[in-house]
Amino acid sequence: MNEIRKVPVAVIAALAVQTVGGLIWAGGAAARIATLEERVGEQRLVAERLARLEEQSLATRAAVERVERRLEGAE
């Protein structure tokens, strides 16, 4: 039992450094993902507004065409 395998200090230090590096990398990746999710959310709102504007322009165009037809018929 006296000959318990001793792990060299260098191996423990290397594992600690790698673990810290992995945690820092994971934190950075999480921040980038959060930023991308925020941008996608903003783009979704813009896409909804654009769709509403397109529908409004179609309705406006139809109204203008009706007015033009009435004016042409009145002449």
GUTI-825577 format. One record per atom (N, C-alpha, C): chain; residue in one letter; x, y, z; residue number from 1; atom name. Coordinates in nm, 3 decimals. Each point is the difference from the previous one (the first is absolute). Last residue first. Layout:
// residues N
NODE	A	A	X	Y	Z	NUM	CA
...
***
This chain:
// residues 75
NODE	A	E	-6.590	5.998	-6.640	75	N
NODE	A	E	0.033	0.093	-0.108	75	CA
NODE	A	E	-0.076	-0.029	-0.125	75	C
NODE	A	A	-0.014	-0.264	0.408	74	N
NODE	A	A	-0.073	0.126	0.017	74	CA
NODE	A	A	0.024	0.093	-0.119	74	C
NODE	A	G	0.226	-0.422	0.046	73	N
NODE	A	G	-0.141	-0.021	-0.033	73	CA
NODE	A	G	-0.080	0.129	0.008	73	C
NODE	A	E	0.455	-0.003	0.126	72	N
NODE	A	E	-0.009	-0.025	-0.143	72	CA
NODE	A	E	-0.145	-0.019	-0.044	72	C
NODE	A	L	0.091	0.044	0.458	71	N
NODE	A	L	0.024	0.127	-0.068	71	CA
NODE	A	L	-0.010	-0.016	-0.152	71	C
NODE	A	R	-0.037	-0.384	0.269	70	N
NODE	A	R	-0.118	0.087	0.019	70	CA
NODE	A	R	0.017	0.134	-0.073	70	C
NODE	A	R	0.363	-0.302	0.002	69	N
NODE	A	R	-0.110	-0.053	-0.081	69	CA
NODE	A	R	-0.123	0.087	0.013	69	C
NODE	A	E	0.368	0.106	0.272	68	N
NODE	A	E	0.027	0.030	-0.141	68	CA
NODE	A	E	-0.112	-0.050	-0.090	68	C
NODE	A	V	-0.020	-0.105	0.456	67	N
NODE	A	V	-0.024	0.143	-0.019	67	CA
NODE	A	V	0.023	0.037	-0.147	67	C
NODE	A	R	0.104	-0.436	0.127	66	N
NODE	A	R	-0.145	0.021	0.003	66	CA
NODE	A	R	-0.034	0.146	-0.025	66	C
NODE	A	E	0.454	-0.112	0.037	65	N
NODE	A	E	-0.057	-0.052	-0.125	65	CA
NODE	A	E	-0.151	0.018	-0.005	65	C
NODE	A	V	0.223	0.111	0.397	64	N
NODE	A	V	0.032	0.098	-0.105	64	CA
NODE	A	V	-0.057	-0.047	-0.133	64	C
NODE	A	A	-0.036	-0.294	0.363	63	N
NODE	A	A	-0.087	0.117	0.019	63	CA
NODE	A	A	0.024	0.104	-0.109	63	C
NODE	A	A	0.279	-0.379	0.009	62	N
NODE	A	A	-0.135	-0.039	-0.040	62	CA
NODE	A	A	-0.096	0.119	0.014	62	C
NODE	A	R	0.439	0.060	0.154	61	N
NODE	A	R	-0.002	-0.010	-0.146	61	CA
NODE	A	R	-0.141	-0.037	-0.051	61	C
NODE	A	T	0.072	0.002	0.462	60	N
NODE	A	T	0.001	0.136	-0.052	60	CA
NODE	A	T	-0.005	-0.001	-0.152	60	C
NODE	A	A	0.039	-0.411	0.219	59	N
NODE	A	A	-0.132	0.057	0.024	59	CA
NODE	A	A	-0.010	0.142	-0.055	59	C
NODE	A	L	0.418	-0.212	-0.018	58	N
NODE	A	L	-0.093	-0.066	-0.091	58	CA
NODE	A	L	-0.141	0.056	0.016	58	C
NODE	A	S	0.326	0.151	0.296	57	N
NODE	A	S	0.023	0.056	-0.133	57	CA
NODE	A	S	-0.090	-0.066	-0.103	57	C
NODE	A	Q	-0.009	-0.163	0.440	56	N
NODE	A	Q	-0.058	0.134	-0.005	56	CA
NODE	A	Q	0.019	0.062	-0.138	56	C
NODE	A	E	0.202	-0.416	0.086	55	N
NODE	A	E	-0.146	-0.014	-0.006	55	CA
NODE	A	E	-0.068	0.136	-0.010	55	C
NODE	A	E	0.464	-0.004	0.058	54	N
NODE	A	E	-0.034	-0.054	-0.132	54	CA
NODE	A	E	-0.151	-0.014	-0.014	54	C
NODE	A	L	0.169	0.127	0.419	53	N
NODE	A	L	0.011	0.108	-0.097	53	CA
NODE	A	L	-0.036	-0.047	-0.141	53	C
NODE	A	R	0.018	-0.321	0.344	52	N
NODE	A	R	-0.114	0.090	0.018	52	CA
NODE	A	R	0.003	0.114	-0.101	52	C
NODE	A	A	0.365	-0.293	0.006	51	N
NODE	A	A	-0.118	-0.069	-0.051	51	CA
NODE	A	A	-0.125	0.088	0.014	51	C
NODE	A	L	0.401	0.156	0.187	50	N
NODE	A	L	0.005	0.004	-0.146	50	CA
NODE	A	L	-0.122	-0.068	-0.061	50	C
NODE	A	R	0.056	-0.020	0.466	49	N
NODE	A	R	-0.035	0.136	-0.044	49	CA
NODE	A	R	-0.002	0.011	-0.152	49	C
NODE	A	E	0.146	-0.405	0.186	48	N
NODE	A	E	-0.143	0.019	0.023	48	CA
NODE	A	E	-0.046	0.138	-0.045	48	C
NODE	A	A	0.459	-0.095	-0.017	47	N
NODE	A	A	-0.071	-0.076	-0.102	47	CA
NODE	A	A	-0.151	0.014	0.017	47	C
NODE	A	V	0.279	0.191	0.326	46	N
NODE	A	V	0.009	0.075	-0.125	46	CA
NODE	A	V	-0.076	-0.072	-0.110	46	C
NODE	A	L	0.036	-0.220	0.410	45	N
NODE	A	L	-0.087	0.117	0.013	45	CA
NODE	A	L	0.001	0.082	-0.129	45	C
NODE	A	R	0.295	-0.359	0.025	44	N
NODE	A	R	-0.137	-0.052	-0.007	44	CA
NODE	A	R	-0.098	0.116	0.009	44	C
NODE	A	Q	0.455	0.087	0.061	43	N
NODE	A	Q	-0.032	-0.019	-0.142	43	CA
NODE	A	Q	-0.142	-0.053	-0.016	43	C
NODE	A	E	0.172	0.046	0.435	42	N
NODE	A	E	-0.021	0.132	-0.061	42	CA
NODE	A	E	-0.040	-0.014	-0.146	42	C
NODE	A	G	0.115	-0.393	0.229	41	N
NODE	A	G	-0.125	0.056	0.052	41	CA
NODE	A	G	-0.032	0.135	-0.060	41	C
NODE	A	V	0.412	-0.196	-0.098	40	N
NODE	A	V	-0.107	-0.072	-0.070	40	CA
NODE	A	V	-0.135	0.052	0.047	40	C
NODE	A	R	0.378	0.165	0.221	39	N
NODE	A	R	-0.009	0.052	-0.136	39	CA
NODE	A	R	-0.112	-0.067	-0.079	39	C
NODE	A	E	0.095	-0.162	0.430	38	N
NODE	A	E	-0.058	0.134	0.009	38	CA
NODE	A	E	-0.017	0.060	-0.139	38	C
NODE	A	E	0.222	-0.411	0.038	37	N
NODE	A	E	-0.143	-0.017	0.026	37	CA
NODE	A	E	-0.070	0.135	0.008	37	C
NODE	A	L	0.468	-0.001	-0.042	36	N
NODE	A	L	-0.065	-0.043	-0.124	36	CA
NODE	A	L	-0.149	-0.018	0.019	36	C
NODE	A	T	0.257	0.101	0.379	35	N
NODE	A	T	-0.001	0.114	-0.092	35	CA
NODE	A	T	-0.072	-0.036	-0.130	35	C
NODE	A	A	0.073	-0.343	0.313	34	N
NODE	A	A	-0.101	0.094	0.050	34	CA
NODE	A	A	-0.012	0.121	-0.092	34	C
NODE	A	I	0.340	-0.310	-0.091	33	N
NODE	A	I	-0.131	-0.057	-0.031	33	CA
NODE	A	I	-0.111	0.094	0.045	33	C
NODE	A	R	0.441	0.112	0.114	32	N
NODE	A	R	-0.022	0.016	-0.144	32	CA
NODE	A	R	-0.137	-0.053	-0.040	32	C
NODE	A	A	0.133	-0.063	0.445	31	N
NODE	A	A	-0.025	0.142	-0.026	31	CA
NODE	A	A	-0.026	0.025	-0.148	31	C
NODE	A	A	0.123	-0.434	0.135	30	N
NODE	A	A	-0.135	0.033	0.048	30	CA
NODE	A	A	-0.034	0.146	-0.027	30	C
NODE	A	A	0.435	-0.146	-0.095	29	N
NODE	A	A	-0.095	-0.056	-0.097	29	CA
NODE	A	A	-0.143	0.032	0.042	29	C
NODE	A	G	0.344	0.121	0.295	28	N
NODE	A	G	0.002	0.084	-0.121	28	CA
NODE	A	G	-0.099	-0.049	-0.104	28	C
NODE	A	G	0.057	-0.261	0.386	27	N
NODE	A	G	-0.065	0.127	0.034	27	CA
NODE	A	G	-0.004	0.094	-0.120	27	C
NODE	A	A	0.233	-0.406	-0.043	26	N
NODE	A	A	-0.145	-0.024	0.006	26	CA
NODE	A	A	-0.075	0.128	0.034	26	C
NODE	A	W	0.471	0.014	0.006	25	N
NODE	A	W	-0.049	-0.016	-0.137	25	CA
NODE	A	W	-0.152	-0.020	-0.002	25	C
NODE	A	I	0.211	0.014	0.417	24	N
NODE	A	I	0.004	0.133	-0.062	24	CA
NODE	A	I	-0.054	-0.008	-0.142	24	C
NODE	A	L	0.049	-0.403	0.229	23	N
NODE	A	L	-0.109	0.079	0.058	23	CA
NODE	A	L	-0.006	0.140	-0.060	23	C
NODE	A	G	0.355	-0.284	-0.127	22	N
NODE	A	G	-0.128	-0.050	-0.051	22	CA
NODE	A	G	-0.118	0.079	0.053	22	C
NODE	A	G	0.431	0.096	0.170	21	N
NODE	A	G	-0.011	0.041	-0.140	21	CA
NODE	A	G	-0.131	-0.044	-0.062	21	C
NODE	A	V	0.099	-0.151	0.432	20	N
NODE	A	V	-0.028	0.145	0.003	20	CA
NODE	A	V	-0.017	0.051	-0.143	20	C
NODE	A	T	0.133	-0.444	0.041	19	N
NODE	A	T	-0.136	0.017	0.050	19	CA
NODE	A	T	-0.040	0.147	0.001	19	C
NODE	A	Q	0.443	-0.110	-0.112	18	N
NODE	A	Q	-0.092	-0.040	-0.107	18	CA
NODE	A	Q	-0.145	0.018	0.043	18	C
NODE	A	V	0.333	0.076	0.321	17	N
NODE	A	V	0.007	0.103	-0.104	17	CA
NODE	A	V	-0.097	-0.032	-0.113	17	C
NODE	A	A	0.046	-0.320	0.340	16	N
NODE	A	A	-0.065	0.120	0.052	16	CA
NODE	A	A	-0.002	0.110	-0.106	16	C
NODE	A	L	0.232	-0.397	-0.098	15	N
NODE	A	L	-0.145	-0.023	0.002	15	CA
NODE	A	L	-0.075	0.123	0.050	15	C
NODE	A	A	0.469	0.013	0.014	14	N
NODE	A	A	-0.046	0.001	-0.139	14	CA
NODE	A	A	-0.151	-0.022	-0.007	14	C
NODE	A	A	0.208	-0.032	0.422	13	N
NODE	A	A	0.000	0.139	-0.047	13	CA
NODE	A	A	-0.052	0.008	-0.144	13	C
NODE	A	I	0.060	-0.426	0.184	12	N
NODE	A	I	-0.111	0.068	0.068	12	CA
NODE	A	I	-0.009	0.145	-0.048	12	C
NODE	A	V	0.361	-0.247	-0.153	11	N
NODE	A	V	-0.124	-0.052	-0.060	11	CA
NODE	A	V	-0.121	0.069	0.063	11	C
NODE	A	A	0.425	0.101	0.176	10	N
NODE	A	A	-0.014	0.056	-0.135	10	CA
NODE	A	A	-0.128	-0.048	-0.066	10	C
NODE	A	V	0.136	-0.175	0.419	9	N
NODE	A	V	-0.058	0.134	0.013	9	CA
NODE	A	V	-0.023	0.061	-0.137	9	C
NODE	A	P	0.000	-0.537	0.059	8	N
NODE	A	P	0.094	0.113	-0.002	8	CA
NODE	A	P	-0.074	0.134	0.004	8	C
NODE	A	V	-0.177	-0.454	0.225	7	N
NODE	A	V	-0.017	0.073	-0.125	7	CA
NODE	A	V	0.095	0.119	0.003	7	C
NODE	A	K	0.024	-0.495	0.252	6	N
NODE	A	K	-0.003	0.145	0.018	6	CA
NODE	A	K	-0.007	0.066	-0.138	6	C
NODE	A	R	-0.126	-0.502	0.230	5	N
NODE	A	R	0.045	0.074	-0.119	5	CA
NODE	A	R	-0.017	0.149	0.023	5	C
NODE	A	I	0.101	-0.346	0.391	4	N
NODE	A	I	-0.118	0.056	-0.067	4	CA
NODE	A	I	0.052	0.084	-0.114	4	C
NODE	A	E	0.235	-0.309	0.332	3	N
NODE	A	E	0.032	0.036	-0.137	3	CA
NODE	A	E	-0.125	0.046	-0.077	3	C
NODE	A	N	-0.009	-0.157	0.449	2	N
NODE	A	N	0.088	0.116	-0.001	2	CA
NODE	A	N	0.029	0.047	-0.141	2	C
NODE	A	M	-0.245	-0.398	0.101	1	N
NODE	A	M	-0.080	0.120	0.000	1	CA
NODE	A	M	0.084	0.127	0.000	1	C
***
